[in-house]
Amino acid sequence: MVSSRLPDGRVAVLLSAHDEGLLAFDATALGDYLDRHRCDVAQIAAQLTATRRVRRHRAVVRANDHDELAAGLRAVAAGQPHSLVERGERRAATRTAFVFPGQGSQWPGMGADAYRSVPRYRAEADRLDAAFLAAGLPSPLAFLTIDTETAAVSQLELQGAQFIHAVALATVWRACGIVPDLTIGHSLGEIAAAYVAEVITLRDAISVVAARAHAIESIPGRHGVAVLGVDPARAAELIDATAGWLELSAVNAPESVAVAGEKDAVGSVAAAATARGLFARELAMSFPAHTSAMDAQRDELLRRLPPARFGDSAVQFIGSATGAVVAAGTEFGPYWYANLRNTIRFDRAVQAAIAGGAGIFVEMSAHPSLLFAVEDATERGADAVGDPAVVVGSGHRDRPLADQLAANIVAAAIADPGYRWADLLDGRPEPLRGFPGAPMRSEHLWARAEPLPPAPAPTVTAERWQQHPTRPQPTGTTRSVAVLGLQADCPLTAALRDAVESHSGAVLTDAADADVLLAVAFPPAPTDIVGVVRDLADRIDTGLLGYVDAFGPRCRDVWLVTAGAERVTATDPVPDPGQAALAAMHRSLGFEFADQSFHHLDLPAQNPASLLAEVVSAALGEAGEMAVRHQPSGPSVFRRTLGQDAASAPFRPLDPAVFERVVITGGSGAIGLSFARALAGRGAKRVVLLSRGGGEPAVLADLCARHDVEIVAPRCDITDPDQLAAAAAEHAGGAATLVIHAAGTATFADHSGITGRSLVDLSAAKLGGLQRLTEVWPIAADARIMLCSSVTGVWGGKGVAAYAAANRMLDVMAARLRADGRNCVAVRWGLWEGSGIVDAAEIARVERSGLRQMTPALAVEAGLQDYQEDPLVLAADPLRLQMFFGESDTELREVTAPSAASDEEATTGPAVVRGQLAAVLGVEAALLDLDSSLFDLGVDSLLALDLRKRLKRLTGQTVPLARLLGGITGTDLIAELSEKVDSSRD
C-alpha cells in the first residue's frame, strides 16, 4: 500500500508536460482512466511519480478520494481554478528560506490543532518540551496546546511555546521534502532559525530563550508595541508628535515599522496614525524590546547566556539583529544582546536572502505575520532569474491547520522544478494496467520541402535629440516637489529649491510627502576614466543611490537632474562620463519601482543654474528623457527619440583595407570569436586575440586551416599594463588597422545589491582596459576602432544598473576618441545568441518583452559597417518594436497593461473592484460599501496581498500595499486605478 505524507492525509497527484496545452489533455486522459478503474488515489500518484519525468508545466491535485481527484482533474482540463489544484511552471531551481517570526501574533492554544491532527508535529513538540523540562524549566505546552486564557503566563512559557511551535512546523516541512537553504529570524524567531539551521544546539537554544525571557520580565512599567504602515522617517515624525516615551523598534519593510514604548503612548501613536488614514495595529506584546529600555539588562543577560559560539552549517542563518548571514564563530553574548537591544532590520535580512538566491519563502507560524514584508521585499528586489518569488505561510488562524499546511507544502513543492515528489509518498507502488502514457506534442516526422522561418535581421537605429514644445501644466493644479542633492557640496541643489519655491505650480516639501522628486546629480567627476569609476564607486558605497529609498508613497515622478550627461546639440562638448553613468543607472532603477515613473533631465555643463526655471516647468508637465539647452531664441527643451525610422543610423560597408591587421579584446569569448571567424573569411591577414586565458588551440588551428590568416592568441589581461605592453611588443606585428574591443564582464543586481566594487569590476576591462589599449598598443592613425557596448546603457533594464553605467561610459569613451580624431564607434548591441553574458532564464525574460537574440553571423555583418555615429544594433519582434522605439518613454518601460482591455470600465470600474474585493473577503459583492475604507471592510495584510495580485492581473497596474492598508476606500481605489491606466496610455 501507498500512503501520503501530507499533513491533511490527501495525496498529491502530479501532472506535468513540456507544453501547457498538454496538461489539459493529460487530465482528461487520467479522468477517463479513473472512470474505468476505481483504483486508489495514492496508487495513481505513485504510478505517475515512478514512470514520468517532471516537466516544465506542472499541476498538482490534492485528493483524498476518487471524487476529489475527478473534480480536480476536470478543473485542470478546463483550465479553471480549484481549491485543491496548484499550478506552476518555474524553470530554474531556486533556494528555499524558512522564515521565523517573533512575538506579537501568538495566542493561547495556537498549536492545539497541529498537536491533535499532525503526528510529526506532536512528536517534535513533545521532544522539545522534554528538553525544557530536563533543563529545569516549566513546560511551554500548556500555553501552546490549551485553547483557553490562563491567569498568568510567564515570558518563558510564552517564548518557549513560540520556539516549539516554529521548530515543530519546520520538522513537518522537512519531513515532506521541503528543506531550507537559508533561515531568517525576526527577534525571538532568530533562536528557532539558528537551531533549525543547525548553527546552535538545542540546549543552547533553550538557554537563550530562558535568558531572554528573564531580561524582558525584569523591565518595570506598562509597555506595548504597534505596527505602523509607514517608512522610518514618517514613523519618527509620529513619535515626535506623541506624548510619552516611544522608540522605533523594527523596520520590517520600507513602509512597515514597529514602535515600542509606554503603553499609553503606543495607543496614542496607533490612533494618530489611523486618524491620518495610515495602517496601524497594536501587538500582543507588553515589553519594549529593541529599544534603549534593554540597556539596563545587558550585564544580567550576558551572565545568563551560555559561553558558546555559532557553529558552521550548510544552511545559512540570517538574523534580523544584523540583517546579514551570521558567521560561524560569532560569540553568543554580543550577538544575543544585539538581538534583544538593537532595532530589528528584517527588511535587510530578507534582502540578504534574496541576494543569496532565495526564491521560495516559508513562514513558520500559526498565522502569517511576515508575509506582507517578505512579499514587499521580493517585489522590490525581483528574482534575478525572472520567476516571481513564492511566499507562503504554514497555518491560518481561521482554517484547519492540516489543510492549510498541506496546501502550502504543495505550493512550495510545485515551485521547485527539482522537487522529489516521491518524498510525499510512503510504501511500495503496484503497477497499474492500461495506465495512460505521458502526453507528447504531435510531430510530423516525414521530410517536407518547407522553408525554415527566416532569422530576424538586426535593426539598426540611433539615439537622437529633437526640440520639443513643452506641455503647459493644467491650470489651477499644484504639485508638491522635493529636491534632493546626491552630494552635499552640489551648488545646484539650493538653487533648484529656490526655483521650485518661485514656481506657481509647485510647493516645496520633504521627500516623504512629495509627489515629484528632483534628485540633483553630483558635480562632475575626474576626467580620467579610471578616476571616474573610482569616484562613482566611492559615492555608491556612501549612499549615492539612496534617493530611490527616500520618496514616500505619494510620489509619482522621480527625476534625475544632471549637467553635461548628454550630447544634445552639435555644439555640446563630449558628455561627462560620471553624469552619463548615473543617468544610465537611473533609467535602470526605474524598472524596480512599478508605482513611480523615472525621468531624466539634462542641463548643459556650462552655466546650468540659469535654466532651473525650465527644469521645474518640465518636471511638472513632461515625462521621459529630456534636456534643456541655450539656443539663440532662448532656452529650448529637447526630447530623446529612438528609431523613428529604419535608416536613422546610416552606414556603408567598411573599406576592406581595415581588415589587414586586427586586434580583438575578449578574444576567447563568443563575440570575439564570431568576429575573428568572419574577418578571417574576409581576407584578414593577421588577427590578434587578447584574453586572460588565451585561445583554444583547436579553435585557432581550425581557423588557420580554413583561411589564409595568421592568428595569435597570447594570454593577456588588458587591465595589467605590464602584460599588455609585453604582448604588444611581441605580437603586434605592426600598427592595427581594426580594433574590436569586446572585453568585459556582466553582473546583475537590484539597487540594494549594487556596490562600488561591482562597478569597478564591471569597468576594469571594459573601460580601464580600453584606455590602456589605446595608450600601449600600436594603432594606425586611420584605424577603425569598434567598441562593443550595450543597449542597456540607452534604455536600461531591471537589475542592470551597474552594467548600464559601465556601457554608457564606454559610449562616452567612443565620443572622446572621435573628438581626438580617431575613427571610433560604439555599437550598442542587443542580445547575442550564445554570448554567455546572461543565462538562459534571463534571456527568456528579456525576449518576452520583445527583444530577440541576434544570430551571430547577422550581428557580425551589421557590426562590420562604417557608421558615422554610435548605432543601436538589435533583433526584435516587429510587433513589439514600438515598446523600444516609441515616441514616449513610457513605452520603453516594461509593458504591464493587458492587451485585451478595450475600455477603462472593463479593467478599473466599480464592478471589477467590487468583485475582487468580494472574492478576497468571501462575501457577496452587492453587500460591499465602496465608500468604506478597505481596512474597515476587513482587508488585512494577507488579504491586501491577494487583492493586489488580482488587480494587477486585471488592470496591469500595481497598487502599493501600504496604500491598500492605509485607509483608502473602494471608490478611491477605482479612481486611482483609472488614473494609472490613463497615464499609461498618454
SULSULLIN-V526488 format. One record per backbone hydrogen bond with DSSP energy under -0.5 kcal/mol. NH is the residue of the N-H (numbers start at 1). CO is the residue of the C=O. Records with the same first field share a line. If there is no record, write none. Layout:
# SULSULLIN-V526488
NH = CO + CO
This chain:
# SULSULLIN-V526488
3 = 426
5 = 424
9 = 6
11 = 63
13 = 11 + 61
14 = 12
15 = 59
17 = 57
22 = 19
23 = 19 + 20
24 = 20
25 = 21
26 = 22
27 = 23
28 = 24
29 = 25
30 = 26
31 = 27
32 = 28
33 = 29
34 = 30
35 = 31
36 = 32
37 = 33
39 = 37
44 = 40
45 = 41
46 = 42
47 = 43
48 = 44
49 = 45
50 = 46
51 = 47
52 = 48
57 = 17
58 = 56 + 88
59 = 15
60 = 86
61 = 13
62 = 60 + 84
63 = 11 + 61
69 = 65
70 = 66
71 = 67
72 = 68
73 = 69
74 = 70
75 = 71
76 = 72
77 = 73
78 = 74
79 = 75 + 76
80 = 75
85 = 82
86 = 60
88 = 58
95 = 357
97 = 360
98 = 182
99 = 362
100 = 184
101 = 99
109 = 143
110 = 107
111 = 144
112 = 109
115 = 111
116 = 112
117 = 113
118 = 114
119 = 117
122 = 118
123 = 119
124 = 120
125 = 121
126 = 122
127 = 123
128 = 124
129 = 125
130 = 126
131 = 127
132 = 128
133 = 129
134 = 130
135 = 131
136 = 133
137 = 132
144 = 140
145 = 141
146 = 142
147 = 145
148 = 146
158 = 154
159 = 155
160 = 156
161 = 157
162 = 158
163 = 159
164 = 160
165 = 161
166 = 162
167 = 163
168 = 164
169 = 165
170 = 166
171 = 167
172 = 168
173 = 169
174 = 170
175 = 171
176 = 172 + 173
177 = 174
178 = 173
179 = 177
181 = 96
182 = 96
183 = 316
184 = 98
185 = 318
186 = 100
187 = 185
189 = 186
190 = 187
191 = 188
192 = 188
193 = 189
194 = 190
195 = 191
196 = 192
197 = 193
198 = 195
199 = 194
200 = 194
205 = 201
206 = 202
207 = 203
208 = 204
209 = 205
210 = 206
211 = 207
212 = 208
213 = 209
214 = 210
215 = 211
216 = 212
217 = 213
218 = 214
219 = 216
220 = 218
223 = 221 + 286
224 = 261
226 = 259
227 = 281
228 = 257
229 = 279
230 = 228
235 = 231
236 = 232
237 = 233
238 = 234
239 = 235
240 = 236
241 = 237
242 = 239
247 = 260
249 = 258
250 = 258
251 = 344
252 = 250 + 256
253 = 256
256 = 253
257 = 228
258 = 250
259 = 226
260 = 247
261 = 224
262 = 245
263 = 222
266 = 262
267 = 263
268 = 264
269 = 265
270 = 266
271 = 267
272 = 268
273 = 269
274 = 270
275 = 271
276 = 272
277 = 274
278 = 273
281 = 227
283 = 225
284 = 104
285 = 283
289 = 287
290 = 340
291 = 288
294 = 291
295 = 292
297 = 294
298 = 295
301 = 297
302 = 298
303 = 299
304 = 300
305 = 301
308 = 306
310 = 330
311 = 199
315 = 197
316 = 181 + 314
318 = 183 + 316
319 = 317 + 324
320 = 185
322 = 319
323 = 319
324 = 319
326 = 317
327 = 325
329 = 310
330 = 327
332 = 308
335 = 331
336 = 332
337 = 333
338 = 334
339 = 335
340 = 336 + 337
341 = 337
342 = 338
344 = 249
345 = 320
346 = 251
347 = 251
349 = 345
350 = 346
351 = 347
352 = 348
353 = 349
354 = 350
355 = 351
356 = 352
357 = 354
358 = 353
359 = 95
360 = 95
361 = 390
362 = 97
363 = 392
364 = 99
365 = 363
368 = 395
374 = 370
375 = 371
376 = 372
377 = 373
378 = 374
379 = 375
380 = 376
381 = 377
382 = 379
386 = 383
390 = 359
391 = 389
392 = 361 + 390
395 = 365
399 = 396
404 = 400
405 = 401
406 = 402
407 = 403
408 = 404
409 = 405
410 = 406
411 = 407
412 = 408
413 = 409
414 = 410
415 = 411
416 = 413
417 = 415
419 = 416
421 = 419
423 = 420
424 = 421
425 = 422
426 = 3
428 = 1
433 = 431
435 = 432
445 = 443
450 = 448
459 = 874
461 = 459 + 872
463 = 870
464 = 462 + 641
466 = 639
468 = 637
477 = 474
479 = 505
481 = 507
482 = 516
484 = 518
486 = 484 + 520
490 = 487
491 = 489
493 = 490
494 = 490
495 = 491
496 = 492
497 = 493
498 = 494
499 = 495
500 = 496
501 = 497
502 = 498
503 = 499 + 500
506 = 503
507 = 479
509 = 481
513 = 510
514 = 510 + 511
515 = 480
516 = 480
517 = 557
518 = 482
519 = 517 + 559
520 = 484 + 518
521 = 519 + 561
532 = 528
533 = 529
534 = 530
535 = 531
536 = 532
537 = 533
538 = 534
539 = 535
540 = 536
541 = 537
542 = 538
543 = 540
544 = 539
546 = 543
547 = 544
548 = 545
549 = 546
550 = 547
551 = 547
552 = 511
555 = 552
556 = 515
557 = 515
558 = 597
559 = 517 + 557
560 = 599
561 = 519 + 559
562 = 560 + 601
564 = 603
568 = 566
572 = 569
576 = 564
580 = 576
581 = 577
582 = 578
583 = 579
584 = 580
585 = 581
586 = 582
587 = 583
588 = 584
589 = 585
590 = 586
591 = 588
592 = 589
593 = 590
594 = 592
596 = 593
597 = 556
599 = 558
600 = 624
601 = 560
602 = 626
603 = 562
610 = 607
611 = 608
612 = 609
615 = 611
616 = 612
617 = 613
618 = 614
619 = 615
620 = 616
621 = 617 + 618
622 = 618
626 = 600 + 624
627 = 638
628 = 602
629 = 636
631 = 634
634 = 631
636 = 629
638 = 627
639 = 466
640 = 625
641 = 464
643 = 462
648 = 645
652 = 866
654 = 864
658 = 655
659 = 656
660 = 657
662 = 686
663 = 738
664 = 688
665 = 740
666 = 690
667 = 690
669 = 666
670 = 835
672 = 666
673 = 669
674 = 670
675 = 671
676 = 672
677 = 673
678 = 674
679 = 675
680 = 676
681 = 677
682 = 678
683 = 680
684 = 679
685 = 659 + 660
686 = 660
687 = 710
688 = 662
689 = 687 + 712
690 = 664 + 688
691 = 689 + 714
695 = 713
700 = 696
701 = 697
702 = 698
703 = 699
704 = 700
705 = 701
706 = 702
707 = 703
709 = 707
710 = 685
711 = 709
712 = 687
716 = 691 + 714
718 = 716
720 = 717
721 = 719
724 = 720
725 = 721
726 = 722
727 = 723
728 = 724
729 = 725
730 = 726
731 = 727
732 = 728
736 = 778
737 = 661
738 = 661
739 = 784
740 = 663
741 = 739 + 786
742 = 665 + 740
745 = 762
749 = 799
753 = 750
754 = 750 + 751
759 = 755
760 = 756
761 = 757
762 = 758
763 = 759
764 = 760
765 = 761
766 = 762
767 = 763
768 = 763
769 = 764
770 = 765
771 = 767
772 = 768
773 = 769
774 = 770
775 = 771
776 = 772
777 = 773
780 = 736
783 = 780
784 = 737
785 = 823
786 = 739 + 784
787 = 785 + 825
788 = 741
789 = 787 + 827
791 = 829
793 = 790
794 = 791
795 = 791
796 = 792
800 = 797
801 = 749
804 = 800
805 = 801
806 = 802
807 = 803
808 = 804
809 = 805
810 = 806
811 = 807
812 = 808
813 = 809
814 = 810
815 = 811
816 = 812
817 = 813
818 = 814
819 = 815
820 = 816
821 = 818
822 = 817
823 = 783
824 = 822
825 = 785
827 = 787 + 825
828 = 826 + 871
829 = 789 + 827
830 = 873
831 = 852
833 = 854
835 = 832
843 = 839
844 = 840
845 = 841
846 = 842
847 = 843
848 = 844
849 = 845 + 846
850 = 847
851 = 846
852 = 875
854 = 831
859 = 855
860 = 856
861 = 857
862 = 858
863 = 859
864 = 860
865 = 863
866 = 652
867 = 865
868 = 650
871 = 869
872 = 461
873 = 828 + 871
874 = 459 + 872
875 = 852
877 = 850
880 = 877
881 = 877 + 878
883 = 880
884 = 880 + 881
885 = 881
886 = 882
891 = 888
892 = 889
893 = 889 + 890
901 = 898
906 = 903
907 = 903 + 904
908 = 904
909 = 905
913 = 909
914 = 910
915 = 911
916 = 912
917 = 913
918 = 914
919 = 915
920 = 916
921 = 917
922 = 918
923 = 918
927 = 924
928 = 925
930 = 928
932 = 929
934 = 968
937 = 933
938 = 934 + 935
939 = 934
940 = 938
944 = 940
945 = 941
946 = 942
947 = 943
948 = 944
949 = 945
950 = 946
951 = 947
952 = 948
953 = 949
954 = 950
955 = 951
956 = 951 + 952
957 = 951
964 = 960
965 = 961
966 = 963
968 = 963
970 = 930 + 932
971 = 930
973 = 969
974 = 970
975 = 971
976 = 972
977 = 973
978 = 974
979 = 975
980 = 976
981 = 977
982 = 978
983 = 979
984 = 980
985 = 981 + 982
986 = 982
